[in-house]
């Protein structure tokens, strides 16, 4: 099989994303990733000279993908309240895909052990989510001065619901918690 430079890099990033969503930053093992991708471990160093470089690239791609998903959701769902209620779908997809955790959440829990460049990318992920939520909430409640605080609460609550559901390998628990958030007026 003829693997191009770019397709090899993309395969490494995809395998690394899966590993990081399953085992966190410490799950980024070059030997295991090379085996999954079907290349020699040294080939990964060609694309990513260090684990920190790989972690940074995976985290950046993750927030870029999330940002694109959020923008797409906003375009598809012009009603801000409906859009807000759809927000948890992004976190639910990780659970549906092998009981994985949001990469941003997993790596945030490892904050003290992350290289600074990876920390920056994870903080960007959080900022993108909170900014998007604040924009949507401001369309619902333009006069409120509490929109950013509510956005942070929603982000934390949805992340927490995902964590609880993952710990029990139970997507229905996530759905139940999200429904309760709606009933309580958070979403």
C-alpha positions as a Markdown table, in Angstrom:
| # | Residue | x | y | z |
|---|---|---|---|---|
| 1 | Unk | 0.0 | 0.0 | 0.0 |
| 2 | Unk | 1.4 | 3.4 | -0.9 |
| 3 | Unk | 0.8 | 5.8 | 2.0 |
| 4 | Unk | 1.5 | 9.4 | 1.2 |
| 5 | Unk | 3.1 | 11.8 | 3.6 |
| 6 | Unk | -0.2 | 13.6 | 4.3 |
| 7 | Unk | -2.3 | 10.4 | 4.7 |
| 8 | Unk | 0.2 | 9.0 | 7.1 |
| 9 | Unk | 0.1 | 12.1 | 9.2 |
| 10 | Unk | -3.7 | 12.0 | 9.2 |
| 11 | Unk | -3.8 | 8.4 | 10.1 |
| 12 | Unk | -1.4 | 9.1 | 13.1 |
| 13 | Unk | -3.6 | 12.0 | 14.2 |
| 14 | Unk | -6.8 | 9.8 | 14.0 |
| 15 | Unk | -5.2 | 7.0 | 16.0 |
| 16 | Unk | -3.8 | 9.5 | 18.5 |
| 17 | Unk | -7.2 | 11.2 | 18.9 |
| 18 | Unk | -8.8 | 7.8 | 19.7 |
| 19 | Unk | -6.0 | 6.9 | 22.1 |
| 20 | Unk | -6.2 | 10.3 | 23.9 |
| 21 | Unk | -10.0 | 10.1 | 24.2 |
| 22 | Unk | -9.7 | 6.6 | 25.7 |
| 23 | Unk | -6.5 | 7.0 | 27.9 |
| 24 | Unk | -5.7 | 10.7 | 27.9 |
| 25 | Unk | -2.4 | 12.3 | 27.1 |
| 26 | Unk | -0.5 | 9.5 | 28.7 |
| 27 | Unk | -2.2 | 7.2 | 26.2 |
| 28 | Unk | -0.2 | 8.7 | 23.4 |
| 29 | Unk | 2.4 | 5.9 | 23.0 |
| 30 | Unk | 4.4 | 6.0 | 19.7 |
| 31 | Unk | 4.9 | 2.3 | 19.5 |
| 32 | Unk | 1.2 | 1.5 | 19.9 |
| 33 | Unk | 0.2 | 4.3 | 17.5 |
| 34 | Unk | 2.6 | 3.0 | 14.9 |
| 35 | Unk | 1.3 | -0.5 | 15.2 |
| 36 | Unk | -2.3 | 0.7 | 14.8 |
| 37 | Unk | -1.4 | 2.9 | 11.8 |
| 38 | Unk | 0.8 | 0.2 | 10.3 |
| 39 | Unk | 4.0 | 2.1 | 10.2 |
| 40 | Unk | 7.4 | 2.0 | 12.0 |
| 41 | Unk | 7.5 | 4.0 | 15.3 |
| 42 | Unk | 10.4 | 6.1 | 13.9 |
| 43 | Unk | 8.0 | 7.3 | 11.2 |
| 44 | Unk | 5.9 | 9.0 | 13.7 |
| 45 | Unk | 8.9 | 11.1 | 14.7 |
| 46 | Unk | 9.1 | 12.3 | 11.1 |
| 47 | Unk | 5.7 | 14.0 | 11.5 |
| 48 | Unk | 5.8 | 14.7 | 15.3 |
| 49 | Unk | 9.3 | 15.1 | 16.8 |
| 50 | Unk | 8.0 | 14.7 | 20.3 |
| 51 | Unk | 5.0 | 13.5 | 22.3 |
| 52 | Unk | 4.3 | 17.1 | 23.1 |
| 53 | Unk | 4.2 | 18.0 | 19.4 |
| 54 | Unk | 1.8 | 15.1 | 18.8 |
| 55 | Unk | -0.4 | 16.0 | 21.8 |
| 56 | Unk | -0.5 | 19.7 | 20.7 |
| 57 | Unk | -1.5 | 18.7 | 17.1 |
| 58 | Unk | -4.2 | 16.3 | 18.3 |
| 59 | Unk | -5.6 | 18.9 | 20.7 |
| 60 | Unk | -5.6 | 21.6 | 18.1 |
| 61 | Unk | -7.3 | 19.4 | 15.5 |
| 62 | Unk | -9.9 | 18.5 | 18.2 |
| 63 | Unk | -10.8 | 22.1 | 18.9 |
| 64 | Unk | -10.8 | 22.9 | 15.2 |
| 65 | Unk | -13.2 | 20.1 | 14.5 |
| 66 | Unk | -15.4 | 21.1 | 17.5 |
| 67 | Unk | -15.5 | 24.7 | 16.3 |
| 68 | Unk | -16.5 | 23.6 | 12.9 |
| 69 | Unk | -19.2 | 21.3 | 14.4 |
| 70 | Unk | -20.6 | 24.2 | 16.6 |
| 71 | Unk | -20.6 | 26.6 | 13.6 |
| 72 | Unk | -22.4 | 24.0 | 11.5 |
| 73 | Unk | -24.9 | 23.4 | 14.2 |
| 74 | Unk | -25.6 | 27.1 | 14.5 |
| 75 | Unk | -26.2 | 27.4 | 10.8 |
| 76 | Unk | -28.5 | 24.4 | 10.7 |
| 77 | Unk | -30.4 | 25.4 | 13.7 |
| 78 | Unk | -31.3 | 29.1 | 13.6 |
| 79 | Unk | -33.5 | 29.0 | 16.7 |
| 80 | Unk | -31.0 | 29.7 | 19.6 |
| 81 | Unk | -33.0 | 27.7 | 22.2 |
| 82 | Unk | -33.1 | 24.7 | 19.9 |
| 83 | Unk | -29.4 | 25.1 | 19.1 |
| 84 | Unk | -28.6 | 25.3 | 22.8 |
| 85 | Unk | -30.5 | 22.1 | 23.5 |
| 86 | Unk | -28.6 | 20.4 | 20.7 |
| 87 | Unk | -25.2 | 21.3 | 22.2 |
| 88 | Unk | -24.8 | 18.1 | 24.3 |
| 89 | Unk | -24.9 | 16.1 | 21.0 |
| 90 | Unk | -21.2 | 16.8 | 20.5 |
| 91 | Unk | -20.3 | 15.2 | 23.8 |
| 92 | Unk | -22.8 | 12.3 | 23.3 |
| 93 | Unk | -21.0 | 11.3 | 20.1 |
| 94 | Unk | -17.8 | 10.5 | 22.0 |
| 95 | Unk | -19.7 | 8.2 | 24.3 |
| 96 | Unk | -21.4 | 6.5 | 21.4 |
| 97 | Unk | -18.0 | 6.0 | 19.8 |
| 98 | Unk | -16.4 | 3.4 | 22.1 |
| 99 | Unk | -17.4 | 5.1 | 25.4 |
| 100 | Unk | -14.8 | 7.7 | 24.8 |
| 101 | Unk | -14.5 | 10.9 | 26.7 |
| 102 | Unk | -14.2 | 14.4 | 25.2 |
| 103 | Unk | -10.5 | 14.9 | 24.6 |
| 104 | Unk | -10.7 | 18.4 | 26.1 |
| 105 | Unk | -12.2 | 17.0 | 29.3 |
| 106 | Unk | -9.7 | 14.1 | 29.5 |
| 107 | Unk | -6.7 | 16.3 | 29.0 |
| 108 | Unk | -8.0 | 19.0 | 31.3 |
| 109 | Unk | -8.0 | 16.4 | 34.1 |
| 110 | Unk | -4.3 | 15.8 | 33.3 |
| 111 | Unk | -3.5 | 19.6 | 33.3 |
| 112 | Unk | -0.5 | 19.4 | 35.7 |
| 113 | Unk | 1.2 | 16.8 | 33.6 |
| 114 | Unk | 0.7 | 18.4 | 30.2 |
| 115 | Unk | 3.4 | 20.4 | 28.3 |
| 116 | Unk | 2.5 | 24.1 | 28.1 |
| 117 | Unk | 1.7 | 23.9 | 24.3 |
| 118 | Unk | -0.8 | 21.2 | 24.9 |
| 119 | Unk | -2.3 | 23.1 | 27.9 |
| 120 | Unk | -2.8 | 26.1 | 25.6 |
| 121 | Unk | -4.7 | 24.0 | 23.0 |
| 122 | Unk | -6.9 | 22.5 | 25.7 |
| 123 | Unk | -7.7 | 25.9 | 27.1 |
| 124 | Unk | -8.5 | 27.0 | 23.5 |
| 125 | Unk | -11.0 | 24.1 | 23.3 |
| 126 | Unk | -12.7 | 25.3 | 26.5 |
| 127 | Unk | -12.7 | 29.0 | 25.3 |
| 128 | Unk | -14.3 | 28.0 | 22.0 |
| 129 | Unk | -17.1 | 26.1 | 23.7 |
| 130 | Unk | -17.8 | 28.9 | 26.3 |
| 131 | Unk | -17.7 | 31.6 | 23.6 |
| 132 | Unk | -20.1 | 29.7 | 21.4 |
| 133 | Unk | -22.4 | 29.0 | 24.3 |
| 134 | Unk | -22.3 | 32.7 | 25.3 |
| 135 | Unk | -23.2 | 33.8 | 21.8 |
| 136 | Unk | -26.2 | 31.4 | 21.7 |
| 137 | Unk | -27.3 | 32.3 | 25.2 |
| 138 | Unk | -27.0 | 36.0 | 24.4 |
| 139 | Unk | -29.4 | 35.5 | 21.5 |
| 140 | Unk | -31.9 | 34.0 | 23.9 |
| 141 | Unk | -31.3 | 36.5 | 26.7 |
| 142 | Unk | -29.8 | 39.6 | 25.2 |
| 143 | Unk | -30.3 | 41.7 | 28.4 |
| 144 | Unk | -28.7 | 39.3 | 30.8 |
| 145 | Unk | -25.3 | 40.2 | 32.4 |
| 146 | Unk | -24.9 | 36.5 | 33.4 |
| 147 | Unk | -24.6 | 34.9 | 30.0 |
| 148 | Unk | -20.9 | 34.0 | 30.3 |
| 149 | Unk | -21.4 | 32.5 | 33.7 |
| 150 | Unk | -24.3 | 30.4 | 32.4 |
| 151 | Unk | -22.2 | 29.3 | 29.4 |
| 152 | Unk | -19.5 | 28.1 | 31.8 |
| 153 | Unk | -22.0 | 26.3 | 33.9 |
| 154 | Unk | -23.5 | 24.6 | 30.8 |
| 155 | Unk | -20.1 | 23.5 | 29.6 |
| 156 | Unk | -19.1 | 22.2 | 33.0 |
| 157 | Unk | -22.5 | 20.4 | 33.5 |
| 158 | Unk | -22.4 | 18.7 | 30.1 |
| 159 | Unk | -18.8 | 17.7 | 30.6 |
| 160 | Unk | -19.7 | 16.3 | 34.0 |
| 161 | Unk | -22.7 | 14.4 | 32.6 |
| 162 | Unk | -20.4 | 12.8 | 30.0 |
| 163 | Unk | -17.9 | 11.8 | 32.7 |
| 164 | Unk | -20.6 | 10.2 | 34.8 |
| 165 | Unk | -22.0 | 8.3 | 31.8 |
| 166 | Unk | -18.6 | 7.1 | 30.8 |
| 167 | Unk | -17.8 | 5.8 | 34.3 |
| 168 | Unk | -20.8 | 3.5 | 33.9 |
| 169 | Unk | -20.5 | 2.9 | 30.2 |
| 170 | Unk | -24.1 | 4.1 | 29.9 |
| 171 | Unk | -25.1 | 6.6 | 27.2 |
| 172 | Unk | -28.7 | 6.5 | 28.5 |
| 173 | Unk | -27.4 | 8.0 | 31.8 |
| 174 | Unk | -26.0 | 10.9 | 29.8 |
| 175 | Unk | -29.4 | 11.4 | 28.1 |
| 176 | Unk | -31.2 | 11.3 | 31.4 |
| 177 | Unk | -28.9 | 13.9 | 33.0 |
| 178 | Unk | -29.2 | 16.2 | 30.0 |
| 179 | Unk | -33.0 | 15.9 | 30.1 |
| 180 | Unk | -32.8 | 16.8 | 33.8 |
| 181 | Unk | -30.7 | 19.9 | 32.9 |
| 182 | Unk | -33.4 | 20.9 | 30.5 |
| 183 | Unk | -36.2 | 20.4 | 33.1 |
| 184 | Unk | -34.2 | 22.5 | 35.5 |
| 185 | Unk | -33.8 | 25.3 | 32.9 |
| 186 | Unk | -30.1 | 25.0 | 32.4 |
| 187 | Unk | -30.5 | 24.0 | 28.8 |
